[in-house]
Amino acid sequence: MTALKTREFIPDTVYYIMSDQPDCCPKCQSRLDLVEIVMIDDEYVFVNFCEECQREILIVDEDVEAWPV
């Protein structure tokens, strides 16, 4: 089993939700490069990077069916 890096939760950080579509930057719509997968508060977080904006984008894989209506 691969040991994942862990990060501390940073308040006021925006986490985007993964979809079936290719991951794109919310600002410029460029395709994102997956840098690594880390654990934050027992949640897998996909750390992506936008080459165009030069910024990190954090994406979580949420089970939408489990959300309350």
N, CA, C and O atoms as a Tripos MOL2 file, in Angstrom:
@<TRIPOS>MOLECULE
protein
  276   275    69     0     0
PROTEIN
NO_CHARGES

@<TRIPOS>ATOM
      1 N           0.8390   -1.1840    0.0000 N.3       1 MET1
      2 CA          0.0000    0.0000    0.0000 C.3       1 MET1
      3 C           0.8840    1.2480    0.0000 C.2       1 MET1
      4 O           1.8780    1.3100    0.7240 O.2       1 MET1
      5 N           0.5280    2.2150   -0.7940 N.am      2 THR2
      6 CA          1.2800    3.4530   -0.8940 C.3       2 THR2
      7 C           0.8790    4.4020    0.2250 C.2       2 THR2
      8 O          -0.3090    4.6310    0.4560 O.2       2 THR2
      9 N           1.8570    4.9460    0.9100 N.am      3 ALA3
     10 CA          1.5830    5.9170    1.9730 C.3       3 ALA3
     11 C           1.3950    7.2940    1.3390 C.2       3 ALA3
     12 O           2.2550    7.7690    0.5970 O.2       3 ALA3
     13 N           0.2780    7.9190    1.6350 N.am      4 LEU4
     14 CA         -0.0070    9.2410    1.0950 C.3       4 LEU4
     15 C           0.5340   10.3180    2.0100 C.2       4 LEU4
     16 O           0.6080   10.1430    3.2270 O.2       4 LEU4
     17 N           0.9110   11.4330    1.4120 N.am      5 LYS5
     18 CA          1.3060   12.5890    2.2050 C.3       5 LYS5
     19 C           0.0710   13.1470    2.8910 C.2       5 LYS5
     20 O          -1.0470   13.0090    2.3930 O.2       5 LYS5
     21 N           0.2800   13.7660    4.0180 N.am      6 THR6
     22 CA         -0.8340   14.4260    4.7010 C.3       6 THR6
     23 C          -0.5580   15.9170    4.7570 C.2       6 THR6
     24 O           0.5900   16.3550    4.8300 O.2       6 THR6
     25 N          -1.6190   16.6740    4.7210 N.am      7 ARG7
     26 CA         -1.5360   18.1260    4.8370 C.3       7 ARG7
     27 C          -2.4970   18.5700    5.9140 C.2       7 ARG7
     28 O          -3.4650   17.8820    6.2340 O.2       7 ARG7
     29 N          -2.2140   19.7190    6.4590 N.am      8 GLU8
     30 CA         -3.1180   20.3310    7.4240 C.3       8 GLU8
     31 C          -4.2420   21.0320    6.6710 C.2       8 GLU8
     32 O          -4.0410   21.5420    5.5690 O.2       8 GLU8
     33 N          -5.4230   21.0520    7.2740 N.am      9 PHE9
     34 CA         -6.5410   21.7990    6.7200 C.3       9 PHE9
     35 C          -6.2390   23.2860    6.8660 C.2       9 PHE9
     36 O          -5.8570   23.7460    7.9420 O.2       9 PHE9
     37 N          -6.4100   24.0260    5.7870 N.am     10 ILE10
     38 CA         -6.1810   25.4670    5.8030 C.3      10 ILE10
     39 C          -7.5390   26.1590    5.7080 C.2      10 ILE10
     40 O          -8.2420   25.9990    4.7110 O.2      10 ILE10
     41 N          -7.9180   26.9310    6.7370 N.am     11 PRO11
     42 CA         -9.2140   27.6240    6.6930 C.3      11 PRO11
     43 C          -9.3240   28.5390    5.4730 C.2      11 PRO11
     44 O          -8.3280   29.0810    4.9950 O.2      11 PRO11
     45 N         -10.5240   28.6950    4.9930 N.am     12 ASP12
     46 CA        -10.8490   29.5520    3.8500 C.3      12 ASP12
     47 C         -10.2660   29.0570    2.5260 C.2      12 ASP12
     48 O         -10.1550   29.8300    1.5740 O.2      12 ASP12
     49 N          -9.8970   27.7890    2.4570 N.am     13 THR13
     50 CA         -9.4250   27.2060    1.2140 C.3      13 THR13
     51 C         -10.6240   26.6870    0.4320 C.2      13 THR13
     52 O         -11.5380   26.0980    1.0100 O.2      13 THR13
     53 N         -10.6240   26.9010   -0.8680 N.am     14 VAL14
     54 CA        -11.7090   26.4280   -1.7190 C.3      14 VAL14
     55 C         -11.3380   25.0480   -2.2580 C.2      14 VAL14
     56 O         -10.2820   24.8610   -2.8610 O.2      14 VAL14
     57 N         -12.2370   24.0850   -2.0250 N.am     15 TYR15
     58 CA        -12.0690   22.7410   -2.5550 C.3      15 TYR15
     59 C         -13.1340   22.5500   -3.6290 C.2      15 TYR15
     60 O         -14.3220   22.7420   -3.3700 O.2      15 TYR15
     61 N         -12.7180   22.1810   -4.8120 N.am     16 TYR16
     62 CA        -13.6500   21.9570   -5.9080 C.3      16 TYR16
     63 C         -14.0430   20.4910   -5.9330 C.2      16 TYR16
     64 O         -13.2970   19.6350   -5.4590 O.2      16 TYR16
     65 N         -15.2040   20.2020   -6.4810 N.am     17 ILE17
     66 CA        -15.7240   18.8380   -6.5160 C.3      17 ILE17
     67 C         -15.4580   18.2320   -7.8850 C.2      17 ILE17
     68 O         -15.7350   18.8420   -8.9180 O.2      17 ILE17
     69 N         -14.9180   17.0250   -7.8720 N.am     18 MET18
     70 CA        -14.5960   16.3190   -9.0970 C.3      18 MET18
     71 C         -15.8850   15.9440   -9.8320 C.2      18 MET18
     72 O         -16.9010   15.6360   -9.2080 O.2      18 MET18
     73 N         -15.8290   15.9760  -11.1470 N.am     19 SER19
     74 CA        -16.9750   15.5710  -11.9550 C.3      19 SER19
     75 C         -16.5160   14.5120  -12.9570 C.2      19 SER19
     76 O         -15.3500   14.1170  -12.9680 O.2      19 SER19
     77 N         -17.4380   14.0630  -13.7880 N.am     20 ASP20
     78 CA        -17.1020   13.0810  -14.8230 C.3      20 ASP20
     79 C         -16.3370   13.7230  -15.9740 C.2      20 ASP20
     80 O         -15.7250   13.0210  -16.7800 O.2      20 ASP20
     81 N         -16.3640   15.0290  -16.0570 N.am     21 GLN21
     82 CA        -15.6690   15.7550  -17.1080 C.3      21 GLN21
     83 C         -14.1920   15.9200  -16.7440 C.2      21 GLN21
     84 O         -13.8280   15.8060  -15.5740 O.2      21 GLN21
     85 N         -13.3430   16.1850  -17.7330 N.am     22 PRO22
     86 CA        -11.9280   16.4370  -17.4200 C.3      22 PRO22
     87 C         -11.7950   17.6300  -16.4660 C.2      22 PRO22
     88 O         -12.5420   18.6030  -16.5590 O.2      22 PRO22
     89 N         -10.8380   17.5330  -15.5590 N.am     23 ASP23
     90 CA        -10.6390   18.6020  -14.5890 C.3      23 ASP23
     91 C         -10.0300   19.8270  -15.2690 C.2      23 ASP23
     92 O          -8.9970   19.7440  -15.9330 O.2      23 ASP23
     93 N         -10.7000   20.9640  -15.0840 N.am     24 CYS24
     94 CA        -10.2580   22.2240  -15.6860 C.3      24 CYS24
     95 C         -10.1800   23.3040  -14.6200 C.2      24 CYS24
     96 O         -10.8510   23.2270  -13.5920 O.2      24 CYS24
     97 N          -9.3660   24.2950  -14.8720 N.am     25 CYS25
     98 CA         -9.2130   25.4200  -13.9630 C.3      25 CYS25
     99 C         -10.5210   26.2090  -13.9110 C.2      25 CYS25
    100 O         -11.0810   26.5380  -14.9570 O.2      25 CYS25
    101 N         -11.0130   26.5160  -12.7150 N.am     26 PRO26
    102 CA        -12.2490   27.2910  -12.6140 C.3      26 PRO26
    103 C         -12.0910   28.7330  -13.0890 C.2      26 PRO26
    104 O         -13.0890   29.3940  -13.3780 O.2      26 PRO26
    105 N         -10.8680   29.2290  -13.1720 N.am     27 LYS27
    106 CA        -10.6450   30.6080  -13.5910 C.3      27 LYS27
    107 C         -10.4770   30.7380  -15.1100 C.2      27 LYS27
    108 O         -11.1340   31.5690  -15.7370 O.2      27 LYS27
    109 N          -9.5900   29.9140  -15.7040 N.am     28 CYS28
    110 CA         -9.2720   30.0750  -17.1320 C.3      28 CYS28
    111 C          -9.7480   28.9210  -18.0060 C.2      28 CYS28
    112 O          -9.6650   28.9990  -19.2320 O.2      28 CYS28
    113 N         -10.2470   27.8520  -17.3910 N.am     29 GLN29
    114 CA        -10.7660   26.6750  -18.0810 C.3      29 GLN29
    115 C          -9.6960   25.8180  -18.7620 C.2      29 GLN29
    116 O         -10.0320   24.9650  -19.5820 O.2      29 GLN29
    117 N          -8.4280   26.0260  -18.4410 N.am     30 SER30
    118 CA         -7.3570   25.1800  -18.9760 C.3      30 SER30
    119 C          -7.3760   23.8320  -18.2770 C.2      30 SER30
    120 O          -7.8000   23.7270  -17.1270 O.2      30 SER30
    121 N          -6.9180   22.8040  -18.9710 N.am     31 ARG31
    122 CA         -6.8220   21.4820  -18.3630 C.3      31 ARG31
    123 C          -5.7950   21.5110  -17.2420 C.2      31 ARG31
    124 O          -4.7710   22.1870  -17.3380 O.2      31 ARG31
    125 N          -6.0810   20.7730  -16.1810 N.am     32 LEU32
    126 CA         -5.2060   20.7360  -15.0160 C.3      32 LEU32
    127 C          -4.2710   19.5370  -15.0620 C.2      32 LEU32
    128 O          -4.5990   18.4960  -15.6300 O.2      32 LEU32
    129 N          -3.1080   19.7000  -14.4580 N.am     33 ASP33
    130 CA         -2.1490   18.6140  -14.3030 C.3      33 ASP33
    131 C          -2.2270   18.0980  -12.8840 C.2      33 ASP33
    132 O          -2.1110   18.8710  -11.9330 O.2      33 ASP33
    133 N          -2.4250   16.7870  -12.7290 N.am     34 LEU34
    134 CA         -2.4600   16.1880  -11.4030 C.3      34 LEU34
    135 C          -1.0370   16.1270  -10.8620 C.2      34 LEU34
    136 O          -0.1510   15.5400  -11.4830 O.2      34 LEU34
    137 N          -0.8250   16.7380   -9.7010 N.am     35 VAL35
    138 CA          0.4960   16.7780   -9.0820 C.3      35 VAL35
    139 C           0.6470   15.6330   -8.0950 C.2      35 VAL35
    140 O           1.6250   14.8870   -8.1370 O.2      35 VAL35
    141 N          -0.3360   15.5000   -7.2020 N.am     36 GLU36
    142 CA         -0.2840   14.4370   -6.1980 C.3      36 GLU36
    143 C          -1.6470   14.2700   -5.5470 C.2      36 GLU36
    144 O          -2.5440   15.0960   -5.7150 O.2      36 GLU36
    145 N          -1.7790   13.1800   -4.7990 N.am     37 ILE37
    146 CA         -2.9770   12.9300   -4.0080 C.3      37 ILE37
    147 C          -2.5310   12.9350   -2.5520 C.2      37 ILE37
    148 O          -1.5960   12.2270   -2.1780 O.2      37 ILE37
    149 N          -3.2020   13.7340   -1.7410 N.am     38 VAL38
    150 CA         -2.8420   13.8560   -0.3220 C.3      38 VAL38
    151 C          -4.0700   13.5710    0.5360 C.2      38 VAL38
    152 O          -5.1930   13.5030    0.0360 O.2      38 VAL38
    153 N          -3.8390   13.4060    1.8270 N.am     39 MET39
    154 CA         -4.9230   13.2330    2.7910 C.3      39 MET39
    155 C          -5.0320   14.5020    3.6240 C.2      39 MET39
    156 O          -4.0480   14.9700    4.1950 O.2      39 MET39
    157 N          -6.2450   15.0560    3.6870 N.am     40 ILE40
    158 CA         -6.5320   16.1980    4.5470 C.3      40 ILE40
    159 C          -7.7790   15.8390    5.3430 C.2      40 ILE40
    160 O          -8.8500   15.6380    4.7720 O.2      40 ILE40
    161 N          -7.6380   15.7590    6.6460 N.am     41 ASP41
    162 CA         -8.7510   15.3830    7.5290 C.3      41 ASP41
    163 C          -9.4400   14.1030    7.0590 C.2      41 ASP41
    164 O         -10.6640   14.0620    6.9340 O.2      41 ASP41
    165 N          -8.6570   13.0660    6.8030 N.am     42 ASP42
    166 CA         -9.1520   11.7460    6.3810 C.3      42 ASP42
    167 C          -9.9280   11.7790    5.0620 C.2      42 ASP42
    168 O         -10.7900   10.9310    4.8340 O.2      42 ASP42
    169 N          -9.6370   12.7280    4.2120 N.am     43 GLU43
    170 CA        -10.2860   12.8670    2.9010 C.3      43 GLU43
    171 C          -9.1960   12.9070    1.8350 C.2      43 GLU43
    172 O          -8.2090   13.6310    1.9690 O.2      43 GLU43
    173 N          -9.3860   12.1170    0.7700 N.am     44 TYR44
    174 CA         -8.4580   12.1710   -0.3530 C.3      44 TYR44
    175 C          -8.6480   13.4900   -1.0920 C.2      44 TYR44
    176 O          -9.7670   13.8380   -1.4690 O.2      44 TYR44
    177 N          -7.5730   14.2140   -1.2960 N.am     45 VAL45
    178 CA         -7.6170   15.4830   -2.0140 C.3      45 VAL45
    179 C          -6.6380   15.4040   -3.1780 C.2      45 VAL45
    180 O          -5.4610   15.0910   -2.9980 O.2      45 VAL45
    181 N          -7.1450   15.6920   -4.3780 N.am     46 PHE46
    182 CA         -6.3330   15.6660   -5.5830 C.3      46 PHE46
    183 C          -5.7510   17.0620   -5.7910 C.2      46 PHE46
    184 O          -6.4830   18.0260   -6.0160 O.2      46 PHE46
    185 N          -4.4410   17.1540   -5.7150 N.am     47 VAL47
    186 CA         -3.7500   18.4330   -5.8680 C.3      47 VAL47
    187 C          -3.4030   18.5850   -7.3520 C.2      47 VAL47
    188 O          -2.6120   17.8190   -7.9030 O.2      47 VAL47
    189 N          -4.0070   19.5820   -7.9760 N.am     48 ASN48
    190 CA         -3.7880   19.8540   -9.3950 C.3      48 ASN48
    191 C          -3.1140   21.2070   -9.5620 C.2      48 ASN48
    192 O          -3.1310   22.0440   -8.6590 O.2      48 ASN48
    193 N          -2.5230   21.4050  -10.7280 N.am     49 PHE49
    194 CA         -1.8400   22.6680  -11.0000 C.3      49 PHE49
    195 C          -2.2620   23.1890  -12.3620 C.2      49 PHE49
    196 O          -2.3020   22.4410  -13.3390 O.2      49 PHE49
    197 N          -2.5770   24.4810  -12.4220 N.am     50 CYS50
    198 CA         -2.9270   25.1340  -13.6780 C.3      50 CYS50
    199 C          -1.6880   25.8580  -14.1970 C.2      50 CYS50
    200 O          -1.1890   26.7850  -13.5600 O.2      50 CYS50
    201 N          -1.1970   25.4290  -15.3580 N.am     51 GLU51
    202 CA         -0.0130   26.0590  -15.9550 C.3      51 GLU51
    203 C          -0.3040   27.4980  -16.3850 C.2      51 GLU51
    204 O           0.5610   28.3690  -16.2860 O.2      51 GLU51
    205 N          -1.5110   27.7360  -16.8560 N.am     52 GLU52
    206 CA         -1.8860   29.0650  -17.3410 C.3      52 GLU52
    207 C          -1.9410   30.0930  -16.2120 C.2      52 GLU52
    208 O          -1.3950   31.1890  -16.3400 O.2      52 GLU52
    209 N          -2.5950   29.7420  -15.1170 N.am     53 CYS53
    210 CA         -2.7610   30.6670  -13.9860 C.3      53 CYS53
    211 C          -1.6310   30.5660  -12.9700 C.2      53 CYS53
    212 O          -1.4810   31.4360  -12.1120 O.2      53 CYS53
    213 N          -0.8360   29.5020  -13.0670 N.am     54 GLN54
    214 CA          0.2490   29.2590  -12.1170 C.3      54 GLN54
    215 C          -0.2850   29.1840  -10.6840 C.2      54 GLN54
    216 O           0.2230   29.8480   -9.7800 O.2      54 GLN54
    217 N          -1.3310   28.3500  -10.4980 N.am     55 ARG55
    218 CA         -1.8910   28.1880   -9.1620 C.3      55 ARG55
    219 C          -2.3290   26.7560   -8.9260 C.2      55 ARG55
    220 O          -2.5690   25.9890   -9.8580 O.2      55 ARG55
    221 N          -2.4250   26.4240   -7.6530 N.am     56 GLU56
    222 CA         -2.8150   25.0930   -7.2380 C.3      56 GLU56
    223 C          -4.3340   25.0210   -7.0970 C.2      56 GLU56
    224 O          -4.9580   25.9380   -6.5640 O.2      56 GLU56
    225 N          -4.9190   23.9350   -7.5750 N.am     57 ILE57
    226 CA         -6.3580   23.7090   -7.4870 C.3      57 ILE57
    227 C          -6.5670   22.4070   -6.7190 C.2      57 ILE57
    228 O          -6.0260   21.3690   -7.1010 O.2      57 ILE57
    229 N          -7.3420   22.4530   -5.6460 N.am     58 LEU58
    230 CA         -7.6110   21.2720   -4.8330 C.3      58 LEU58
    231 C          -8.9860   20.7200   -5.1880 C.2      58 LEU58
    232 O          -9.9770   21.4510   -5.1990 O.2      58 LEU58
    233 N          -9.0360   19.4220   -5.4790 N.am     59 ILE59
    234 CA        -10.2830   18.7890   -5.8940 C.3      59 ILE59
    235 C         -10.5520   17.5780   -5.0130 C.2      59 ILE59
    236 O          -9.6550   16.7760   -4.7510 O.2      59 ILE59
    237 N         -11.7990   17.4520   -4.5570 N.am     60 VAL60
    238 CA        -12.2150   16.2910   -3.7790 C.3      60 VAL60
    239 C         -13.2080   15.4760   -4.5960 C.2      60 VAL60
    240 O         -13.9430   16.0060   -5.4290 O.2      60 VAL60
    241 N         -13.2080   14.1810   -4.3380 N.am     61 ASP61
    242 CA        -14.1380   13.2770   -5.0110 C.3      61 ASP61
    243 C         -15.2900   13.0140   -4.0600 C.2      61 ASP61
    244 O         -15.1770   12.1930   -3.1490 O.2      61 ASP61
    245 N         -16.3770   13.6960   -4.2660 N.am     62 GLU62
    246 CA        -17.5390   13.5610   -3.3900 C.3      62 GLU62
    247 C         -18.5730   12.6470   -4.0190 C.2      62 GLU62
    248 O         -18.7770   12.6740   -5.2330 O.2      62 GLU62
    249 N         -19.2210   11.8440   -3.2010 N.am     63 ASP63
    250 CA        -20.3070   10.9900   -3.6530 C.3      63 ASP63
    251 C         -21.5880   11.8230   -3.6150 C.2      63 ASP63
    252 O         -22.2030   11.9750   -2.5590 O.2      63 ASP63
    253 N         -21.9800   12.3490   -4.7430 N.am     64 VAL64
    254 CA        -23.1200   13.2590   -4.8340 C.3      64 VAL64
    255 C         -24.4160   12.5750   -4.3950 C.2      64 VAL64
    256 O         -25.3140   13.2310   -3.8670 O.2      64 VAL64
    257 N         -24.5170   11.2690   -4.6090 N.am     65 GLU65
    258 CA        -25.7460   10.5500   -4.2430 C.3      65 GLU65
    259 C         -25.9680   10.5480   -2.7300 C.2      65 GLU65
    260 O         -27.1010   10.3790   -2.2780 O.2      65 GLU65
    261 N         -24.9100   10.7320   -1.9420 N.am     66 ALA66
    262 CA        -25.0380   10.7110   -0.4910 C.3      66 ALA66
    263 C         -25.4190   12.0850    0.0850 C.2      66 ALA66
    264 O         -25.6620   12.1960    1.2860 O.2      66 ALA66
    265 N         -25.4720   13.1190   -0.7430 N.am     67 TRP67
    266 CA        -25.8030   14.4410   -0.2430 C.3      67 TRP67
    267 C         -27.2650   14.5270    0.1620 C.2      67 TRP67
    268 O         -28.1190   13.9130   -0.4770 O.2      67 TRP67
    269 N         -27.5700   15.2850    1.2240 N.am     68 PRO68
    270 CA        -28.9820   15.4740    1.5950 C.3      68 PRO68
    271 C         -29.6870   16.3370    0.5360 C.2      68 PRO68
    272 O         -29.0860   17.2210   -0.0730 O.2      68 PRO68
    273 N         -30.9340   16.0590    0.3460 N.am     69 VAL69
    274 CA        -31.7000   16.7870   -0.6940 C.3      69 VAL69
    275 C         -32.2230   18.0930   -0.1660 C.2      69 VAL69
    276 O         -32.8850   18.8330   -0.8930 O.2      69 VAL69
@<TRIPOS>BOND
     1     1     2 1
     2     2     3 1
     3     3     4 2
     4     3     5 am
     5     5     6 1
     6     6     7 1
     7     7     8 2
     8     7     9 am
     9     9    10 1
    10    10    11 1
    11    11    12 2
    12    11    13 am
    13    13    14 1
    14    14    15 1
    15    15    16 2
    16    15    17 am
    17    17    18 1
    18    18    19 1
    19    19    20 2
    20    19    21 am
    21    21    22 1
    22    22    23 1
    23    23    24 2
    24    23    25 am
    25    25    26 1
    26    26    27 1
    27    27    28 2
    28    27    29 am
    29    29    30 1
    30    30    31 1
    31    31    32 2
    32    31    33 am
    33    33    34 1
    34    34    35 1
    35    35    36 2
    36    35    37 am
    37    37    38 1
    38    38    39 1
    39    39    40 2
    40    39    41 am
    41    41    42 1
    42    42    43 1
    43    43    44 2
    44    43    45 am
    45    45    46 1
    46    46    47 1
    47    47    48 2
    48    47    49 am
    49    49    50 1
    50    50    51 1
    51    51    52 2
    52    51    53 am
    53    53    54 1
    54    54    55 1
    55    55    56 2
    56    55    57 am
    57    57    58 1
    58    58    59 1
    59    59    60 2
    60    59    61 am
    61    61    62 1
    62    62    63 1
    63    63    64 2
    64    63    65 am
    65    65    66 1
    66    66    67 1
    67    67    68 2
    68    67    69 am
    69    69    70 1
    70    70    71 1
    71    71    72 2
    72    71    73 am
    73    73    74 1
    74    74    75 1
    75    75    76 2
    76    75    77 am
    77    77    78 1
    78    78    79 1
    79    79    80 2
    80    79    81 am
    81    81    82 1
    82    82    83 1
    83    83    84 2
    84    83    85 am
    85    85    86 1
    86    86    87 1
    87    87    88 2
    88    87    89 am
    89    89    90 1
    90    90    91 1
    91    91    92 2
    92    91    93 am
    93    93    94 1
    94    94    95 1
    95    95    96 2
    96    95    97 am
    97    97    98 1
    98    98    99 1
    99    99   100 2
   100    99   101 am
   101   101   102 1
   102   102   103 1
   103   103   104 2
   104   103   105 am
   105   105   106 1
   106   106   107 1
   107   107   108 2
   108   107   109 am
   109   109   110 1
   110   110   111 1
   111   111   112 2
   112   111   113 am
   113   113   114 1
   114   114   115 1
   115   115   116 2
   116   115   117 am
   117   117   118 1
   118   118   119 1
   119   119   120 2
   120   119   121 am
   121   121   122 1
   122   122   123 1
   123   123   124 2
   124   123   125 am
   125   125   126 1
   126   126   127 1
   127   127   128 2
   128   127   129 am
   129   129   130 1
   130   130   131 1
   131   131   132 2
   132   131   133 am
   133   133   134 1
   134   134   135 1
   135   135   136 2
   136   135   137 am
   137   137   138 1
   138   138   139 1
   139   139   140 2
   140   139   141 am
   141   141   142 1
   142   142   143 1
   143   143   144 2
   144   143   145 am
   145   145   146 1
   146   146   147 1
   147   147   148 2
   148   147   149 am
   149   149   150 1
   150   150   151 1
   151   151   152 2
   152   151   153 am
   153   153   154 1
   154   154   155 1
   155   155   156 2
   156   155   157 am
   157   157   158 1
   158   158   159 1
   159   159   160 2
   160   159   161 am
   161   161   162 1
   162   162   163 1
   163   163   164 2
   164   163   165 am
   165   165   166 1
   166   166   167 1
   167   167   168 2
   168   167   169 am
   169   169   170 1
   170   170   171 1
   171   171   172 2
   172   171   173 am
   173   173   174 1
   174   174   175 1
   175   175   176 2
   176   175   177 am
   177   177   178 1
   178   178   179 1
   179   179   180 2
   180   179   181 am
   181   181   182 1
   182   182   183 1
   183   183   184 2
   184   183   185 am
   185   185   186 1
   186   186   187 1
   187   187   188 2
   188   187   189 am
   189   189   190 1
   190   190   191 1
   191   191   192 2
   192   191   193 am
   193   193   194 1
   194   194   195 1
   195   195   196 2
   196   195   197 am
   197   197   198 1
   198   198   199 1
   199   199   200 2
   200   199   201 am
   201   201   202 1
   202   202   203 1
   203   203   204 2
   204   203   205 am
   205   205   206 1
   206   206   207 1
   207   207   208 2
   208   207   209 am
   209   209   210 1
   210   210   211 1
   211   211   212 2
   212   211   213 am
   213   213   214 1
   214   214   215 1
   215   215   216 2
   216   215   217 am
   217   217   218 1
   218   218   219 1
   219   219   220 2
   220   219   221 am
   221   221   222 1
   222   222   223 1
   223   223   224 2
   224   223   225 am
   225   225   226 1
   226   226   227 1
   227   227   228 2
   228   227   229 am
   229   229   230 1
   230   230   231 1
   231   231   232 2
   232   231   233 am
   233   233   234 1
   234   234   235 1
   235   235   236 2
   236   235   237 am
   237   237   238 1
   238   238   239 1
   239   239   240 2
   240   239   241 am
   241   241   242 1
   242   242   243 1
   243   243   244 2
   244   243   245 am
   245   245   246 1
   246   246   247 1
   247   247   248 2
   248   247   249 am
   249   249   250 1
   250   250   251 1
   251   251   252 2
   252   251   253 am
   253   253   254 1
   254   254   255 1
   255   255   256 2
   256   255   257 am
   257   257   258 1
   258   258   259 1
   259   259   260 2
   260   259   261 am
   261   261   262 1
   262   262   263 1
   263   263   264 2
   264   263   265 am
   265   265   266 1
   266   266   267 1
   267   267   268 2
   268   267   269 am
   269   269   270 1
   270   270   271 1
   271   271   272 2
   272   271   273 am
   273   273   274 1
   274   274   275 1
   275   275   276 2
@<TRIPOS>SUBSTRUCTURE
     1 MET1         2 RESIDUE 1 A MET
     2 THR2         6 RESIDUE 1 A THR
     3 ALA3        10 RESIDUE 1 A ALA
     4 LEU4        14 RESIDUE 1 A LEU
     5 LYS5        18 RESIDUE 1 A LYS
     6 THR6        22 RESIDUE 1 A THR
     7 ARG7        26 RESIDUE 1 A ARG
     8 GLU8        30 RESIDUE 1 A GLU
     9 PHE9        34 RESIDUE 1 A PHE
    10 ILE10       38 RESIDUE 1 A ILE
    11 PRO11       42 RESIDUE 1 A PRO
    12 ASP12       46 RESIDUE 1 A ASP
    13 THR13       50 RESIDUE 1 A THR
    14 VAL14       54 RESIDUE 1 A VAL
    15 TYR15       58 RESIDUE 1 A TYR
    16 TYR16       62 RESIDUE 1 A TYR
    17 ILE17       66 RESIDUE 1 A ILE
    18 MET18       70 RESIDUE 1 A MET
    19 SER19       74 RESIDUE 1 A SER
    20 ASP20       78 RESIDUE 1 A ASP
    21 GLN21       82 RESIDUE 1 A GLN
    22 PRO22       86 RESIDUE 1 A PRO
    23 ASP23       90 RESIDUE 1 A ASP
    24 CYS24       94 RESIDUE 1 A CYS
    25 CYS25       98 RESIDUE 1 A CYS
    26 PRO26      102 RESIDUE 1 A PRO
    27 LYS27      106 RESIDUE 1 A LYS
    28 CYS28      110 RESIDUE 1 A CYS
    29 GLN29      114 RESIDUE 1 A GLN
    30 SER30      118 RESIDUE 1 A SER
    31 ARG31      122 RESIDUE 1 A ARG
    32 LEU32      126 RESIDUE 1 A LEU
    33 ASP33      130 RESIDUE 1 A ASP
    34 LEU34      134 RESIDUE 1 A LEU
    35 VAL35      138 RESIDUE 1 A VAL
    36 GLU36      142 RESIDUE 1 A GLU
    37 ILE37      146 RESIDUE 1 A ILE
    38 VAL38      150 RESIDUE 1 A VAL
    39 MET39      154 RESIDUE 1 A MET
    40 ILE40      158 RESIDUE 1 A ILE
    41 ASP41      162 RESIDUE 1 A ASP
    42 ASP42      166 RESIDUE 1 A ASP
    43 GLU43      170 RESIDUE 1 A GLU
    44 TYR44      174 RESIDUE 1 A TYR
    45 VAL45      178 RESIDUE 1 A VAL
    46 PHE46      182 RESIDUE 1 A PHE
    47 VAL47      186 RESIDUE 1 A VAL
    48 ASN48      190 RESIDUE 1 A ASN
    49 PHE49      194 RESIDUE 1 A PHE
    50 CYS50      198 RESIDUE 1 A CYS
    51 GLU51      202 RESIDUE 1 A GLU
    52 GLU52      206 RESIDUE 1 A GLU
    53 CYS53      210 RESIDUE 1 A CYS
    54 GLN54      214 RESIDUE 1 A GLN
    55 ARG55      218 RESIDUE 1 A ARG
    56 GLU56      222 RESIDUE 1 A GLU
    57 ILE57      226 RESIDUE 1 A ILE
    58 LEU58      230 RESIDUE 1 A LEU
    59 ILE59      234 RESIDUE 1 A ILE
    60 VAL60      238 RESIDUE 1 A VAL
    61 ASP61      242 RESIDUE 1 A ASP
    62 GLU62      246 RESIDUE 1 A GLU
    63 ASP63      250 RESIDUE 1 A ASP
    64 VAL64      254 RESIDUE 1 A VAL
    65 GLU65      258 RESIDUE 1 A GLU
    66 ALA66      262 RESIDUE 1 A ALA
    67 TRP67      266 RESIDUE 1 A TRP
    68 PRO68      270 RESIDUE 1 A PRO
    69 VAL69      274 RESIDUE 1 A VAL
